[in-house]
């Protein structure tokens, strides 16, 4: 510091002496300041480059080379956890079919305490002793890696009541749609009022022509029961194989959807997105079933990929129309619960609805097919037509599928009915937006 202050010091003999400060070396100060500025600027540029590299790389950085990780200053991959949920939840799965087994397995992978309810005592005994489901997906073990958790089976209402008394229990419903409301009506006394019911059945209730959520609430005779709806492209066998699967869960109370998201997601094989559109998610999951029957009919008639692609695209347009008319968000149909599930069931022979359509075109009856397995698309087709009439919608593909199921028209008549419709625009645009082009 330059100034006139004298510095008082003691010399080696203990005497005080006063000395004037030496004049500073100006070139040295300038050089040091310049060097400090260069160092700070270089550091800031490195921070900017690191941030750009972080943004350019994948979220988990699994695809970075070792040199790139070093450039970031730290190898973050060693700190990426396999997410196992924030807390261990009690999960009770109703139904030990293929999808119920897959849902129990996925929930157990998240470290939850999972119990699966069934009526078959022998099936229950095998699950508890051999850790596999002898009736469905029997080739897969229900033990988790490392033995961290296991799936327990119960087969009595007394055991079910005890499990449901656990505070914060989550009920995963995996029963056939048409059996669901009667079951809840019969056992509503053991269902806690605050238990979250996660509905995985994709269908509509035919006797009352209701969405599954409304039918369940009426069966329980309560309006405040927490409900969530899990849907999306998901074959049970592929979930058990560990194939990466994405789902969507919707609820009127978004925090309930987040509960299911955290319970089911493991960021390894199952990833769940949330939605606040339960109507759209339910309609997308349910109404794709008769459309998948129609896709099977296309294959059964001997048509190829041209025809199937056309049916799927135009069917998705009808699905979007109906969802919007029923109070759902049409953008939900563009996602996993709509287009995602529709593509899965229409293009895969694993789909029971698709196989049903093929068999119908070969002359088999609906009654014979449903003796072998449940086909949700058959009763849902009836309700879809009722919804279309209520909303004043044409829905030509839905109506053709419905007519073919009930033998009201022949396959040739169905083709002529669809191909002979008047010419029109593919999609209608409002005049305000007719000149706008979007590349999103």
N, C-alpha and C positions, 0 to 999 in steps of 0.2 A: 504494500500500500504506500502510495506516494504521499508524503505529508511532512509537516515540520515537527512531528512528535519525535522527541529524542528517546532513545532506548537506553534504559539504565541497566547495566549488567555488573556483575561482580567478576573480577579477574581471578586468576588462580590463587592469588595471595589473599583473597577476601576483600580487596579494596573495591570500592565502587568506581565506575568509570562511565562517562557519558560519551556516546558516539552518534554521529549523524548517520541516517540510513543511506545505503548506497543507492545511486540512481538506477532504476530498473533498466534491464536490457530490452528495449522496445522490439527489435527484430525477433528476439526469442519469444516474447509474448504473442506476437502476431503469428509466428510459426506454429506455436502450440494451439492457438485458437483455430487456425486454419485446419490443423490436423484433427482437432476435436470435431469440427464441423464435418469434415470428410468422413470420420468414423461414424457419427450420428446418422448422416445421410445414407451411408452404406448399410447400416443396421436397419434403417427404416425400409430401404429397398428390399432387403432380404426378408423382412417381415411381410411386405406386400407380396413378394414372390411365393413365400410359403403359403399365404392365405389363398392365392390363386391356385396353387397346386392342390391344396386341400379341397377346394371347390371343384376342381376338374376331376378329382379322383372319386372313386366310389365311396359310399358312406362308411363302409366297414374297412376300406383300404386293403381288402384281401387280394386285389389284383395288382398292387404296387410291387415293383421290383425293389430289391434290397437297397439299391442306390437311391431310389426315390424316397424310400422311408428315411434314409440317412439325411437326405436334403430337407426333410421336414423337421429335423432336429431330434425326433424320438420315434421309435417304432410303436405306433399305437395299436397294432394288431395284437400285441401281447396283453393289452388291457381290455380287449373287447370281450364282454361276458356273453355266455349263452343264457338268455333271459329265461328265468324259471318262475316268474310271477312275484308279486310283492308279498304275498302271504299264502298260506296253505288253506284252501277252502274245502268244505264238504260239498261234494257233487253227487247227486243221486240221479242216475240215468234210468228213465222209465222205458223199458223195452230192450230186449237182448237180441234184436235182429241184427242184420249186417250193419246198418247205419248206426244203431245204438251202440254196437260194439266199437265201431270206429270212433264215435264221439267219446266214449269212455276212455279209449286208448289215447286220444288226443288230449283230453283233460288230465289224464294221469301223467303224460309227458311233461306237463307244466308243474309237476310236483304236488298236485292236489290229492286229497283223500277221496277216492272214487268208489262208489257203490253202484252196482247195476241190478235192477229189479226185474224179475221174470217169474212166471208161474210154474215152469217146468223144474221139478226138483232134481231130476237127473242132470239137466243142463247146468243148474246151479252148482251141484256137487262137482262136476267136471271143471267148471271155471275155478272153483276154490282149491281143488286138489292138483289139477294138471295145468292150470293157468292158460286155458284156451277155451274157446266157445265151440262145442262139438257140433252145433247145428249150422253155424254161419262162420265163414272165414276161419275154419278150424286149423288151417295150416300156419296161422300166425300165433305167436306167443303173446300173452297179455302181461308178461313181466317186463318191467322197465329196465333199461341198461343200468347196471350197478345195483339193482335191487332197491333203489331209493323209494319206490312206491309200487303198489300192486292194486289190481282191480278185484274187489270182493263182490261175490254174488249173494243175493238174498232172494228168497222166494215166498215169504209169508208176509201178510199184512202187518203182523205184530212187529217184525223186524223193520219193515218199511216205516212204520209209525215212529219207531225209536230213532231211525236215521234222520227223519224229517224234523225231529224236535231239536236238532243241532242249530244253534243260533247262526244266522247268515247263510243257511243252506241254499244251494242253487239246484233247481230241478231242471234236468235236460230231458225234454219230452221227445221221445223217438218212437211213438206208436203210430199205426196207420191212421190217416185223417178221419175216416168215417167211424172209427172206434174211439176217438179221442174224447169228444164231449160226453158220451155216455160214461166213460171211465171216470172222468173228473166229477161228473154229477154223482156217481155212486160213492166216490171216495173223498168228497170235498171236506168231510169232517177232519181228515188227517192232514190236509194241506194247510200249512201255516199261512196266515193272511199276509205276512211280510216276506214270504219265500219268493225269490225271483224264479219265474218259470221261463226257460229258454226253449222256444218252440222250433223244432227242426223239421216237422212234417210240412211238406209242400203240397197243399191242396186246399180245396174249399169244402165246406160241410154241406152236403146235398140236401138233407131233410129241411133245413132252415135257410139254405142258399146264403150262407154267411162266410165271411173270412174266418180263418181258424181262430184268430185272436178274439173276435166277437163271440164265437161259439163257446170258447173256453170260459170267458167271463160270464156268459149266461148260464153255463153248466155249474159254475161255482157259486152263482147267485151273489156276485160281489163285483163292484166296479173298480175297486182300488188295488186289485192284485197286480203286482209288478210283472210285466211281460216283456220279453225280448224275442226277436225272430232272427234265426240264423239261417242263411241261405248262401247260394253260390255254387259254382261248378265243383262238385265233390263226389266222386265215386268212392264208396267205402273201402274197396279193395286197394285203391291207390293211396288212400290215407294210411292204411295199415302197412303198405310197402315203404312208406316214408317219402313218397313223391311230393315235392313242394306243392302246396295247395293254398289258395287264397279264398277267403270267405268274407261275407259282410254280415254284420249284426245290426239290427235296427230296433229302436225303442222310442216311445214318446218321451221318456226320461233318459236323456243321453247318457247320464252317469251309469245307468243300468246297462246300457250297451257297452260302455267302457269296462264294466265288471266282467262281462263275457269276453270281451277282447283280451283282457289281461289273463283271464283264466285259460283261454284256448290257445293263445299265441305262444309259440316258442321260438320264433324267428329262425327256425331251422327247417321244419317241414310244414308247419301250419302258420299262416299269417292272416289275421282278421282285421278288417276295416270296420269303422263304425258309420252309422247312418241315423238320421232323425226322421226317416220316412218309412214307418212300419207298413203303411198301406201299399206303397210301391214295392217294397221288398216281398211282402206276402203275395201280391198279385203276380209279380215277376216269377217267383218260385212256383206258384200254383198253375198259372195259365200257360206256362211253357210245356206242361205235361200233355194236353191235347194236341199242341202243335208238334210235339215230338212223335205222337201217334201218327200225325199227318206225314211227318218225315219218313216214318217207317212205311207208310202206305205208298209214298213215292218210290221207295226202293222195292216194295213188293210188286208194284206195277211194272217194274223193269226199267224205270227211267234212270238216267245217270246224274252226274254231278251238276250239270247245267240246271236241271229241273230242281234238284235239291237246294242248290244255292239260291235260286229264285224264290222258292217257297220260304226258306229261312229268313231272307231279307224282308220280303213283304209281310211275313208273319210277325216279325219284330215291329214293323210299322203298325200293324193292328194291335199288337200288345201295348205299344206306347200310347195309342189312341185310347184304349180301354182303361189303362192305368190313370191317365190324366182325367178321364171322365168320372172315374170312381174316387177321385180326390188324392191320388198319388202324384209324385213328381215324375214326369216323363224322363227326366235325366237319370233317375234311378234305373230305368229299364235299359239305359245305355251301359250300365255297369255290370258287376258280377251277378247280381240277382236276376237280371234280365237277359241281356245278350250272352253273357258268360255261361249261364246255366242252359240257355236255349241251344247254343252251339254244342255244348257237351252232350246233351241228350239227343240232339238231332243227328249228329255225325258219328256217334259211337254205338256199336252193337251191344255194349254193356247195358244200355238203357232198356229197362223193362217196357217203357212206353214205346220206344222205337221198335222193339221186337214184336210187341203186340200189334202195331200197325202192319208189319210185314205179314204176320200170321193171319190177320183179318183179310188181307188181299189174297191169301192163298185158300180162303174158304172156311177157315175156322171160325167158331162163334166166340162172342165175348164171354159167355158163361164158361166155356171149356178153358179159355185162357186164364180167367180169374180163379179157377180152381187150383192152378199151379202157383200163381204169385199175384200179389196186389198190383193193380195198374191204376194209379191215381188219375191218369188222364181220362179214363172212361167217365166217372162221375163228374169230374171237373169240366168236361166238355158241355154237359147239360147246364151247369151253373153259368158257364161263360156265355152261352146263348141267352140265358135269362138276363145277365148283366148287360149284354149288348142291346137287347130289346128295351131295357129300362133306360139306357143312355141314348137310344136312337142311333146306334151305329150299325153300319153295314156288316163289317167283319166277314168278308167273303170266304177267307180261308178257314176261319173257325166254323162257319156254317157248313162248309163242304165236309170238313172232318167229322163234324157232328152227324151229318146226314149219312156219311159212309159207315160210321160206327153202328148206326141203327138201321142200316140197309134201306134207307129211303131213296137213295140214288145209286146208280152203278158207277164204277170207276171212270168209264168213258164219259158219262154225263157230268161227273165232277170236273174232268179236264176241260170239257167244252164250256162249262159254267164259268170257270176261271179265265180261260184264254179268250173267250168270246165277249168279255166285258168291254164297255166303250173305252175308247182311247182317252188318255188324260195325262196331265203332268205327273212326274214321279213324286215330287213333293211340291206343295203349294207354298208360295212366299207372299208375305204381305207387300203391298205396293211401296211402303216406306223402305223396306229392306231389299227390294227386288234387284237393285243395281249394286248391292254390296256383295263383295266376294270375300269369303273368309277362308284362310288356309289353316285354321286351328284344327 
